[in-house]
Structures are given as structure tokens and as C-alpha cells.
Amino acid sequence: MVDSRESQIDTDGDHLDIGRTAMPSPYVRRRQLAAEIRALRESHGLTTEQLGQMVFHSRTKITRLENAQVRPDLAEIMNMLDILEITGSRYDRLLQLAREAAQKGWWDRYGMSMGPRQKLAADLEYNAHDIRCYDQTAIPGALQCPEFLAALVELDESQDTINYKPERMAQARAQRQRELLRPGGPSYEVVLDEYLIHRLAVPPEVMAAQLRHLISIVSGQELISVRVLPHDVQIPGGHLPQSSFYLYRFPESGDPPMAVVDTVTTDIVLTKHAEVSRYTGMYDRLREAALSSEDSVAFLERVANRPTDQTGSGT
């Protein structure tokens, strides 16, 4: 659907200026700070162990900072900048970057009980300008209804793959949905593979409830849209996608677009222009092959309202 917020996109599609202000993504800032720390260390000809000795940290902690795996401590960053003799505007810029990287969002009160993947998604969603995703395995987390989520927990339990506390995870997922639908929230477009509707082993009545929930959200929110990719359409112009993936763009010009690729065990975060562009191009091909927003809603309504013992595509 059309994004009604005031925005501008440059010729590369990377720069967005909007009227909405929000806390920058701490995760995005941590990645930027990590790159700056690595560049500082290398420009001084230091190894991670040598820098650690200079600032009284372990090599492991320096490595974790350079991999954006930990929230920075402002006092420690200030000490590091002083020891490396960083001054003036560069000092101010890096300290501001560290401040933003150290901020906490609503998701931090859940710790890891909400699951590491969901925590990353909540962080990126909060300050995104727009989110586009292709999902071939499940309804996107921020759009799930409680019955569907409970069924997914049962699937995780059957595979012994739970790395979260189900009750806390469910609370966090509900909060993600409220944040997504808040005034000034991001635009969100989903290309949903039809296969998941038929192949995911949840009870038919649960899938029907989820589809009705999705229809309700899409019908009531201008910035949320869904396109169903039918199982019997060709996707011209390249190979088929090998996994689900998400694309994020942010309001500030210094925050690069990001692709997050879903795998069985973890999410792979990509920020290099060439890599993100490949996924953007693939998303555009999938979107072109998918049904229109209006036809997708009609399709979901047919599937949700068919008898629960009926099989087939519903097309």
C-alpha cells in the first residue's frame, strides 16, 4: 500500500528523510561503532590483544566490541579514545555513536527470555522507515495472533529447539505488534509464500484464525500490506530464493539498508551494498510474481473460510 508519510529517496534508494523521529536502532549503531573501533585499532597497528592490554580489557572483550556483540560502556569507550589520542570532532562523533549504541529499548527488559532472534527484530523494527520481507516458513512474528503463536511453541517443543521462555516471548511478540501498528510506525510489506499456509503443521482452525487476523490488520492499517505468492507461478529473472529474508531501511542517511536472512539456527545480518542489493532485486522479482494486495486479501479470505477438512490451494 502507499506510504502516506512524507519521504524522499535518493537515486540509490538508500536515503530517506521523514517527519517521524525515534530512537536510532541501538543494534545498527553498535555495528557502526564496531567498525569504527576496528578501524581505529588497525590504524594504530594494534592487535585485539594489544588494544585490550592498553585499555585493561581482555582480547575477547575487544573482539566482542568489534563484532557488535555487546552494548558499549561509555566510560570504557571514553578511556579507549583517550588512550588512542582521539580528539576534536572525531572524538565527539564516536562518543555520540557510543551513546546511541548503548541505549536500551523496550525489548531489553525481556533480556534473552524473548529469544535472540526476536530481540534483534524488535530493535530493527522500532526505528525502521520501511520493512519488506519474503516469508516461506511462517507468518512474520509481528503479525501473528496468539493461537498461531501457541501452535508454533508446540512445534518448537516437539523439536526441543526452545531458546526462550514461551510466556515472555508471547508478551514480547504482542508488544512488537503494538509497536509496529503505532502512529508513525514503519511501513511493512510481506510477500507470503502460499506453501507455508498448506505445509506448516498447525491445526486448520488455527491457521484460519491467523489468516483472519492478518486480513484484519491489513484492512485496518494503511502502512501494512501482504502479497501472496501462489505456488504455481514462475519467478522470472533469476534463481529461486533459498530462505526467508527481511529488508530494512532507516530514516537517517548514515544508517545503511540491511538484509536479515533466516536460517535454521540463526539470522545472518548483511549490510554490504552488493549483498543487500541482491536481496532487494530478489524481493522485487517475488513481489512482481505475487498477487496484488487486493487479490491477496481475497485469497486469504477464501482459504480462511473454507471447510477445515478441505485441502488444496483454494485458488
C-alpha positions, 0 to 999 in steps of 0.5 A: 500500500502507499506510504502516506508519510512524507519521504524522499529517496535518493537515486540509490534508494538508500536515503530517506528523510521523514517527519517521524523521529525515534530512537536510532536502532541501538543494534545498527549503531553498535555495528557502526561503532564496531567498525569504527573501533576496528578501524581505529585499532588497525590504524594504530597497528594494534592487535585485539590483544594489544588494544585490550592490554592498553585499555585493561580489557581482555582480547575477547572483550575487544573482539566482542566490541568489534563484532557488535556483540555487546552494548558499549560502556561509555566510560570504557569507550571514553578511556579507549579514545583517550588512550588512542589520542582521539580528539576534536570532532572525531572524538565527539562523533564516536562518543555520540555513536557510543551513546546511541549504541548503548541505549536500551529499548523496550525489548531489553527488559525481556533480556534473552527470555524473548529469544535472540532472534526476536530481540534483534527484530524488535530493535530493527523494527522500532526505528525502521522507515520501511520493512519488506520481507519474503516469508516461506516458513511462517507468518512474520512474528509481528503479525501473528495472533496468539493461537498461531503463536501457541501452535508454533511453541508446540512445534518448537517443543516437539523439536526441543529447539526452545531458546526462550521462555514461551510466556515472555516471548508471547508478551514480547511478540504482542508488544512488537505488534503494538509497536509496529501498528503505532502512529508513525510506525514503519511501513511493512510489506510481506510477500507470503509464500502460499506453501507455508499456509498448506505445509506448516503443521498447525491445526486448520482452525488455527491457521484460519484464525491467523489468516483472519487476523492478518486480513484484519490488520491489513484492512485496518492499517494503511502502512501494512500490506501482504502479497501472496505468492501462489505456488504455481507461478514462475519467478522470472529473472533469476534463481529461486530464493533459498530462505526467508529474508527481511529488508530494512531501511532507516530514516537517517542517511548514515544508517545503511539498508540491511538484509536479515536472512533466516536460517535454521539456527540463526539470522545472518545480518548483511549490510554490504551494498552488493549483498543487500542489493541482491536481496532487494532485486530478489524481493522485487522479482517475488513481489512482481510474481505475487498477487496484488494486495487486493487479490491477496486479501481475497485469497486469504479470505477464501482459504480462511473460510473454507471447510477445515477438512478441505485441502488444496490451494483454494485458488 
